[in-house]
Amino acid sequence: MKPHELLDPEFHSFLIPGTDQWSIETLPTIRERIHSTFGTQQNNSYEERWITVDEERLRLCIYRPGATSTTALLPVILYIHGGGFVLGRPEMADAYLAALAEELKTLIVAVDYRLAPEYPFPLPLEDCYTALGWLFGDDHDLGMDTRKIVIMGHSAGGGLAAALGILARDKGQYPIAAQVLVYPMLDHRTGTSNSPHQNESTGTFSWLPAPNRFCWNCLRGGYNLDDDRIGLFSPSMQRDLQGLPPSFISVGSLDLFLEEDVEFALRLSRAGVAVELHVYPGAPHMFDQNPGRITTQSSLDIVRALNEFLKMGIV
């Protein structure tokens, strides 16, 4: 069957092709258009905190649940937004994060990391690690339980979350209870002739090979892919996955990232990591932007997994 025949009817809006031509020249316009759809602090749900990294200020957006019945410390989700590493801010998920904080009675700290190509690898990842370290510090009054910190991200944010899990494991300073990776962007080879993942059913809708190649090249900058940091740049290339936290991974069956995500889940399992994998039939990349039964099921799966991870904490 052809990809359009596999697409679930609730995602037929994805059949309309995008018109963006991704390049260094067009990126500012794409950013401006997409960022203009986000709200501002005045009409969003977060509070801002600023910390300093490399003599530059890093913004964190904090979502709190409503009044809770106890004075117990709250679990925390460190959230990393998507946008292909080249665009986006925490505001793009504002309503989602506010609702999630309330439903789970948890703090959510979203990282406004620096974007490529102006800030290529490893700077976005370093920003995420700085934010993780801040959670374990003593210069805030958030009342969080650092035994119950889950890292989470969508798309490129999921890729950064996976890299952050590897970096945190290797450095051994900040223990992570679990990671939740929603259609994560993990493999810089996807969409190229060198990709081990050649599947004619994926990458036809929503997120295509050409912008994927562009975004990975932006993140790469001058990095030569020739040292042991390659798994931090592209988590699919990480050889050793042992000792990573329990993981939840979800992806649509028509997503360009299907095979890299499934393979990463299998490799986690082979490395002795507890992993939960969901593949949603007939769903393209970013399918959860479209309301429907599959999106509802995905949301339920994520909330259930987060709830279990946050209750469990560090074993």
BATORPA-737908 format. One line per field, with one value per residue (C-alpha): x, y negated, z; residue number from 1; residue in one letter. Coordinates in nm, 2 decimals. Layout:
! residues N
xx = c(X;...)
yy = c(Y;...)
zz = c(Z;...)
k = c(NUM;...)
r = c(A;...)
END
This chain:
! residues 315
xx = c(0.00;0.11;0.17;-0.15;-0.35;-0.19;-0.27;-0.54;-0.85;-0.82;-0.49;-0.61;-0.52;-0.16;-0.21;-0.18;0.19;0.39;0.53;0.85;1.18;1.43;1.76;1.98;1.82;1.46;1.50;1.45;1.11;1.01;1.10;0.91;0.60;0.60;0.70;0.42;0.17;0.31;0.17;0.37;0.44;0.15;-0.10;0.07;0.09;0.45;0.68;1.03;1.37;1.70;2.03;2.37;2.56;2.87;2.82;2.48;2.14;1.94;1.56;1.36;0.98;0.82;0.48;0.32;0.01;-0.27;-0.29;-0.20;-0.33;0.02;0.35;0.54;0.81;0.68;0.83;0.97;0.96;1.24;1.09;1.27;1.07;1.08;1.15;1.43;1.70;1.66;1.33;1.09;1.05;0.87;0.57;0.49;0.37;0.23;-0.12;0.00;0.25;0.02;-0.25;0.01;0.15;-0.20;-0.31;0.01;0.05;0.41;0.65;0.75;1.06;1.09;1.43;1.46;1.78;1.99;1.91;2.12;2.28;2.38;2.45;2.55;2.63;2.71;2.56;2.19;2.27;2.49;2.20;1.98;2.25;2.28;1.91;1.93;2.21;2.01;1.73;1.97;2.11;2.01;1.95;1.58;1.28;1.07;1.01;1.10;1.19;1.51;1.47;1.18;1.31;1.19;1.33;1.09;1.08;0.90;1.08;1.41;1.34;1.31;1.65;1.81;1.64;1.79;2.13;2.09;2.02;2.35;2.54;2.39;2.48;2.84;2.90;2.73;2.63;2.25;2.04;1.74;1.44;1.32;1.30;0.99;1.08;0.79;0.87;1.23;1.48;1.77;1.97;2.14;2.16;1.78;1.66;2.01;2.14;2.36;2.07;2.02;1.65;1.51;1.13;0.91;0.61;0.76;0.85;0.59;0.38;0.44;0.82;1.01;1.37;1.49;1.41;1.54;1.88;1.89;1.82;2.08;2.34;2.25;2.31;2.63;2.80;3.17;3.16;3.34;3.16;3.50;3.52;3.33;3.08;2.89;2.64;2.56;2.51;2.31;2.19;2.13;2.51;2.57;2.73;2.67;2.32;2.36;2.27;2.03;1.70;1.37;1.24;0.91;0.92;0.63;0.61;0.36;0.39;0.43;0.68;1.01;1.16;0.98;1.27;1.53;1.30;1.20;1.57;1.67;1.40;1.52;1.88;1.78;1.61;1.92;2.12;1.90;1.71;1.33;1.16;0.80;0.74;0.43;0.38;0.05;-0.09;-0.15;0.01;0.26;0.51;0.34;0.02;-0.08;-0.13;-0.45;-0.74;-0.88;-0.89;-0.52;-0.40;-0.62;-0.47;-0.12;-0.20;-0.33;-0.02;0.21;0.03;0.01;0.38;0.48;0.26;0.43;0.78;0.72;0.57;0.86;1.15;1.51;1.51)
yy = c(0.00;-0.36;-0.60;-0.80;-0.47;-0.39;-0.73;-0.71;-0.92;-1.15;-1.27;-1.35;-1.72;-1.61;-1.53;-1.90;-1.95;-2.22;-2.50;-2.58;-2.55;-2.51;-2.69;-2.93;-3.22;-3.11;-3.01;-3.36;-3.38;-3.04;-3.11;-3.44;-3.28;-2.99;-3.19;-3.45;-3.17;-3.14;-3.34;-3.57;-3.56;-3.80;-3.54;-3.22;-3.00;-2.99;-3.19;-3.28;-3.21;-3.31;-3.14;-3.22;-2.99;-3.08;-3.45;-3.43;-3.41;-3.09;-3.12;-2.85;-2.84;-2.69;-2.54;-2.48;-2.28;-2.44;-2.43;-2.08;-1.93;-1.85;-2.02;-1.73;-1.80;-1.78;-1.56;-1.74;-1.71;-1.88;-1.95;-2.01;-2.15;-2.05;-2.25;-2.06;-2.22;-2.54;-2.70;-2.69;-2.81;-2.66;-2.87;-2.64;-2.38;-2.62;-2.49;-2.13;-2.18;-2.38;-2.11;-1.83;-2.00;-2.03;-1.67;-1.51;-1.75;-1.80;-2.09;-2.13;-2.32;-2.39;-2.49;-2.77;-2.63;-2.82;-2.73;-2.61;-2.72;-3.02;-2.79;-2.44;-2.12;-2.09;-2.42;-2.33;-2.01;-2.20;-2.44;-2.14;-2.00;-2.33;-2.34;-1.98;-2.09;-2.39;-2.16;-1.99;-2.32;-2.52;-2.86;-2.82;-2.76;-2.53;-2.26;-1.98;-1.61;-1.55;-1.18;-1.21;-1.40;-1.28;-1.43;-1.46;-1.60;-1.60;-1.55;-1.74;-1.79;-1.42;-1.38;-1.63;-1.45;-1.12;-1.29;-1.44;-1.10;-0.97;-1.28;-1.26;-0.89;-0.95;-1.25;-1.08;-1.40;-1.42;-1.10;-1.09;-0.87;-0.82;-0.96;-1.01;-1.05;-1.14;-1.08;-1.17;-1.29;-1.06;-0.98;-1.24;-0.99;-0.96;-1.10;-1.06;-0.79;-0.67;-0.60;-0.24;-0.32;-0.30;-0.28;-0.40;-0.42;-0.68;-1.05;-1.14;-1.37;-1.64;-1.61;-1.53;-1.42;-1.75;-1.97;-1.69;-1.70;-2.08;-2.08;-1.81;-2.01;-2.32;-2.14;-1.98;-2.31;-2.24;-1.91;-1.64;-1.33;-1.19;-1.15;-0.99;-1.27;-1.14;-0.97;-1.30;-1.46;-1.18;-0.94;-0.65;-0.65;-0.59;-0.25;-0.18;-0.23;-0.04;-0.23;-0.47;-0.54;-0.36;-0.49;-0.55;-0.60;-0.67;-0.74;-0.71;-0.43;-0.68;-0.91;-0.97;-0.87;-0.54;-0.31;-0.50;-0.52;-0.15;-0.05;-0.28;-0.12;0.23;0.14;0.00;0.33;0.53;0.31;0.41;0.08;0.10;-0.04;-0.09;-0.14;-0.26;-0.28;-0.44;-0.30;-0.54;-0.84;-1.08;-1.30;-1.55;-1.36;-1.47;-1.82;-1.69;-1.59;-1.24;-0.90;-0.82;-1.15;-1.08;-0.73;-0.87;-1.14;-0.87;-0.66;-0.94;-1.06;-0.71;-0.65;-0.98;-0.92;-0.58;-0.72;-1.02;-0.80;-0.55;-0.80;-0.68;-0.32)
zz = c(0.00;-0.07;0.23;0.17;0.18;0.52;0.67;0.93;0.82;1.12;0.98;0.63;0.69;0.67;0.30;0.22;0.14;0.32;0.12;0.32;0.15;0.44;0.40;0.59;0.39;0.46;0.82;0.97;0.79;0.90;1.25;1.25;1.11;1.35;1.66;1.59;1.67;2.03;2.32;2.54;2.91;2.97;2.84;2.92;3.23;3.33;3.54;3.42;3.59;3.44;3.50;3.35;3.12;2.93;3.02;2.85;3.01;2.99;3.04;3.22;3.21;3.52;3.54;3.88;3.97;4.16;4.53;4.67;4.98;5.13;5.19;5.04;4.78;4.42;4.15;3.84;3.47;3.28;2.94;2.62;2.33;1.96;1.65;1.47;1.69;1.48;1.61;1.89;2.25;2.56;2.47;2.18;2.43;2.69;2.72;2.71;2.98;3.21;3.18;3.24;3.55;3.69;3.60;3.74;4.03;3.93;3.86;3.50;3.41;3.03;2.89;2.64;2.50;2.24;1.88;1.59;1.35;1.56;1.85;1.71;1.90;2.18;2.30;2.30;2.49;2.74;2.81;2.89;3.12;3.29;3.35;3.50;3.73;3.84;3.95;4.19;4.31;4.62;4.46;4.41;4.63;4.41;4.67;4.44;4.50;4.31;4.35;4.11;3.81;3.46;3.14;2.85;2.50;2.17;1.83;1.84;2.21;2.25;2.08;2.32;2.61;2.49;2.46;2.81;2.95;2.81;2.93;3.28;3.30;3.19;3.42;3.72;3.89;3.85;3.86;3.64;3.73;3.37;3.02;2.80;2.44;2.21;1.84;1.92;1.65;1.72;1.40;1.18;0.89;0.85;0.52;0.36;0.13;0.41;0.64;0.75;0.77;0.42;0.44;0.16;0.40;0.62;0.59;0.33;0.56;0.81;0.84;0.53;0.46;0.32;0.63;0.84;0.67;0.69;1.06;1.14;0.94;1.13;1.46;1.34;1.26;1.24;1.43;1.24;1.39;1.46;1.84;2.13;2.15;1.84;2.06;2.23;1.89;1.75;2.02;1.77;1.73;2.10;2.13;2.50;2.63;2.96;3.27;3.11;3.30;3.23;2.90;2.73;2.35;2.12;1.74;1.46;1.20;0.91;1.09;0.93;1.27;1.30;1.24;1.43;1.73;1.72;1.68;1.98;2.19;2.10;2.17;2.51;2.59;2.48;2.71;3.01;3.02;3.10;2.80;2.69;2.31;2.14;1.76;1.65;1.32;1.04;1.23;1.08;1.27;1.51;1.48;1.83;1.70;1.54;1.79;1.75;1.90;1.83;1.98;2.28;2.32;2.29;2.55;2.79;2.74;2.81;3.12;3.26;3.20;3.35;3.65;3.71;3.67;3.89;4.17;4.14;4.13;4.17;4.28)
k = c(1;2;3;4;5;6;7;8;9;10;11;12;13;14;15;16;17;18;19;20;21;22;23;24;25;26;27;28;29;30;31;32;33;34;35;36;37;38;39;40;41;42;43;44;45;46;47;48;49;50;51;52;53;54;55;56;57;58;59;60;61;62;63;64;65;66;67;68;69;70;71;72;73;74;75;76;77;78;79;80;81;82;83;84;85;86;87;88;89;90;91;92;93;94;95;96;97;98;99;100;101;102;103;104;105;106;107;108;109;110;111;112;113;114;115;116;117;118;119;120;121;122;123;124;125;126;127;128;129;130;131;132;133;134;135;136;137;138;139;140;141;142;143;144;145;146;147;148;149;150;151;152;153;154;155;156;157;158;159;160;161;162;163;164;165;166;167;168;169;170;171;172;173;174;175;176;177;178;179;180;181;182;183;184;185;186;187;188;189;190;191;192;193;194;195;196;197;198;199;200;201;202;203;204;205;206;207;208;209;210;211;212;213;214;215;216;217;218;219;220;221;222;223;224;225;226;227;228;229;230;231;232;233;234;235;236;237;238;239;240;241;242;243;244;245;246;247;248;249;250;251;252;253;254;255;256;257;258;259;260;261;262;263;264;265;266;267;268;269;270;271;272;273;274;275;276;277;278;279;280;281;282;283;284;285;286;287;288;289;290;291;292;293;294;295;296;297;298;299;300;301;302;303;304;305;306;307;308;309;310;311;312;313;314;315)
r = c(M;K;P;H;E;L;L;D;P;E;F;H;S;F;L;I;P;G;T;D;Q;W;S;I;E;T;L;P;T;I;R;E;R;I;H;S;T;F;G;T;Q;Q;N;N;S;Y;E;E;R;W;I;T;V;D;E;E;R;L;R;L;C;I;Y;R;P;G;A;T;S;T;T;A;L;L;P;V;I;L;Y;I;H;G;G;G;F;V;L;G;R;P;E;M;A;D;A;Y;L;A;A;L;A;E;E;L;K;T;L;I;V;A;V;D;Y;R;L;A;P;E;Y;P;F;P;L;P;L;E;D;C;Y;T;A;L;G;W;L;F;G;D;D;H;D;L;G;M;D;T;R;K;I;V;I;M;G;H;S;A;G;G;G;L;A;A;A;L;G;I;L;A;R;D;K;G;Q;Y;P;I;A;A;Q;V;L;V;Y;P;M;L;D;H;R;T;G;T;S;N;S;P;H;Q;N;E;S;T;G;T;F;S;W;L;P;A;P;N;R;F;C;W;N;C;L;R;G;G;Y;N;L;D;D;D;R;I;G;L;F;S;P;S;M;Q;R;D;L;Q;G;L;P;P;S;F;I;S;V;G;S;L;D;L;F;L;E;E;D;V;E;F;A;L;R;L;S;R;A;G;V;A;V;E;L;H;V;Y;P;G;A;P;H;M;F;D;Q;N;P;G;R;I;T;T;Q;S;S;L;D;I;V;R;A;L;N;E;F;L;K;M;G;I;V)
END
